[in-house]
Amino acid sequence: MKFNISRLHTQSGIVQLSGELEKTASGIALHYRCVSLMGTDGWFSLDLTNEHTQQFLCDIEQEVIAHLGD
């Protein structure tokens, strides 16, 4: 299922996310296409290949899944 979240308040900040949610035999997998974080000067895109971005996405994963389940 493709998703596009224009604004999600998480414990780690306010984000915009787009990508695809995949239901697998072992659970749910999120595949992100674009991720932006709200900063003091507006939205800034995150580098999806960056190690810190990957950790950030792991930290907010359950919040994103819960939002998509609503």
ZADO-1210 file (C-alpha; in nm, 4 decimals, padded with zeros to 6 digits):
<atoms>
<atom x="00.0000" y="00.0000" z="00.0000" code="MET" pos="1"/>
<atom x="00.1449" y="00.3359" z="-00.1024" code="LYS" pos="2"/>
<atom x="00.1282" y="00.6162" z="00.1525" code="PHE" pos="3"/>
<atom x="00.1829" y="00.9899" z="00.1684" code="ASN" pos="4"/>
<atom x="00.1723" y="01.1525" z="00.5129" code="ILE" pos="5"/>
<atom x="00.1781" y="01.5318" z="00.4896" code="SER" pos="6"/>
<atom x="00.2372" y="01.5944" z="00.8608" code="ARG" pos="7"/>
<atom x="00.2928" y="01.3524" z="01.1474" code="LEU" pos="8"/>
<atom x="00.3864" y="01.4600" z="01.5000" code="HIS" pos="9"/>
<atom x="00.6216" y="01.1984" z="01.6486" code="THR" pos="10"/>
<atom x="00.8257" y="01.1750" z="01.9663" code="GLN" pos="11"/>
<atom x="01.1300" y="01.2709" z="01.7564" code="SER" pos="12"/>
<atom x="00.9831" y="01.5621" z="01.5623" code="GLY" pos="13"/>
<atom x="00.7334" y="01.6547" z="01.2923" code="ILE" pos="14"/>
<atom x="00.7804" y="01.4626" z="00.9682" code="VAL" pos="15"/>
<atom x="00.6481" y="01.4277" z="00.6140" code="GLN" pos="16"/>
<atom x="00.6743" y="01.0762" z="00.4728" code="LEU" pos="17"/>
<atom x="00.5969" y="00.8967" z="00.1525" code="SER" pos="18"/>
<atom x="00.6616" y="00.5402" z="00.0508" code="GLY" pos="19"/>
<atom x="00.5066" y="00.1986" z="00.0615" code="GLU" pos="20"/>
<atom x="00.3857" y="-00.0251" z="00.3419" code="LEU" pos="21"/>
<atom x="00.4288" y="-00.3961" z="00.2747" code="GLU" pos="22"/>
<atom x="00.2683" y="-00.6737" z="00.4767" code="LYS" pos="23"/>
<atom x="00.5059" y="-00.9682" z="00.4984" code="THR" pos="24"/>
<atom x="00.4921" y="-01.3078" z="00.6632" code="ALA" pos="25"/>
<atom x="00.7039" y="-01.1732" z="00.9494" code="SER" pos="26"/>
<atom x="00.5144" y="-00.8459" z="00.9972" code="GLY" pos="27"/>
<atom x="00.5124" y="-00.5044" z="00.8306" code="ILE" pos="28"/>
<atom x="00.7906" y="-00.3438" z="00.6274" code="ALA" pos="29"/>
<atom x="00.8093" y="00.0254" z="00.5470" code="LEU" pos="30"/>
<atom x="00.9900" y="00.1355" z="00.2299" code="HIS" pos="31"/>
<atom x="01.0401" y="00.5120" z="00.2256" code="TYR" pos="32"/>
<atom x="01.0574" y="00.7161" z="-00.0940" code="ARG" pos="33"/>
<atom x="01.0926" y="01.0608" z="00.0661" code="CYS" pos="34"/>
<atom x="01.1276" y="01.1804" z="00.4266" code="VAL" pos="35"/>
<atom x="01.1370" y="01.5414" z="00.5442" code="SER" pos="36"/>
<atom x="01.1746" y="01.6799" z="00.8954" code="LEU" pos="37"/>
<atom x="01.0352" y="02.0113" z="01.0171" code="MET" pos="38"/>
<atom x="01.3155" y="02.2437" z="01.1201" code="GLY" pos="39"/>
<atom x="01.3131" y="02.6023" z="01.2429" code="THR" pos="40"/>
<atom x="01.3237" y="02.7301" z="00.8818" code="ASP" pos="41"/>
<atom x="01.0736" y="02.4808" z="00.7360" code="GLY" pos="42"/>
<atom x="01.0993" y="02.1312" z="00.5908" code="TRP" pos="43"/>
<atom x="01.4324" y="01.9723" z="00.5058" code="PHE" pos="44"/>
<atom x="01.4790" y="01.6422" z="00.3256" code="SER" pos="45"/>
<atom x="01.6646" y="01.3589" z="00.4934" code="LEU" pos="46"/>
<atom x="01.9202" y="01.1425" z="00.3131" code="ASP" pos="47"/>
<atom x="01.7659" y="00.7953" z="00.3244" code="LEU" pos="48"/>
<atom x="02.1094" y="00.6316" z="00.2897" code="THR" pos="49"/>
<atom x="02.2485" y="00.8084" z="00.5970" code="ASN" pos="50"/>
<atom x="02.3051" y="00.5953" z="00.9094" code="GLU" pos="51"/>
<atom x="02.1489" y="00.8590" z="01.1394" code="HIS" pos="52"/>
<atom x="01.8413" y="00.8833" z="00.9166" code="THR" pos="53"/>
<atom x="01.8018" y="00.5044" z="00.9269" code="GLN" pos="54"/>
<atom x="01.8167" y="00.5118" z="01.3081" code="GLN" pos="55"/>
<atom x="01.5660" y="00.8003" z="01.3153" code="PHE" pos="56"/>
<atom x="01.3257" y="00.6004" z="01.0969" code="LEU" pos="57"/>
<atom x="01.3626" y="00.2966" z="01.3233" code="CYS" pos="58"/>
<atom x="01.2853" y="00.5172" z="01.6242" code="ASP" pos="59"/>
<atom x="00.9563" y="00.6411" z="01.4736" code="ILE" pos="60"/>
<atom x="00.8541" y="00.3200" z="01.2941" code="GLU" pos="61"/>
<atom x="00.5798" y="00.2187" z="01.5376" code="GLN" pos="62"/>
<atom x="00.4304" y="00.5683" z="01.5305" code="GLU" pos="63"/>
<atom x="00.4192" y="00.5607" z="01.1501" code="VAL" pos="64"/>
<atom x="00.2601" y="00.2137" z="01.1459" code="ILE" pos="65"/>
<atom x="00.0034" y="00.3235" z="01.4064" code="ALA" pos="66"/>
<atom x="-00.0823" y="00.6308" z="01.1976" code="HIS" pos="67"/>
<atom x="-00.1243" y="00.4246" z="00.8817" code="LEU" pos="68"/>
<atom x="-00.3483" y="00.1820" z="01.0702" code="GLY" pos="69"/>
<atom x="-00.5936" y="00.4590" z="01.1647" code="ASP" pos="70"/>
</atoms>
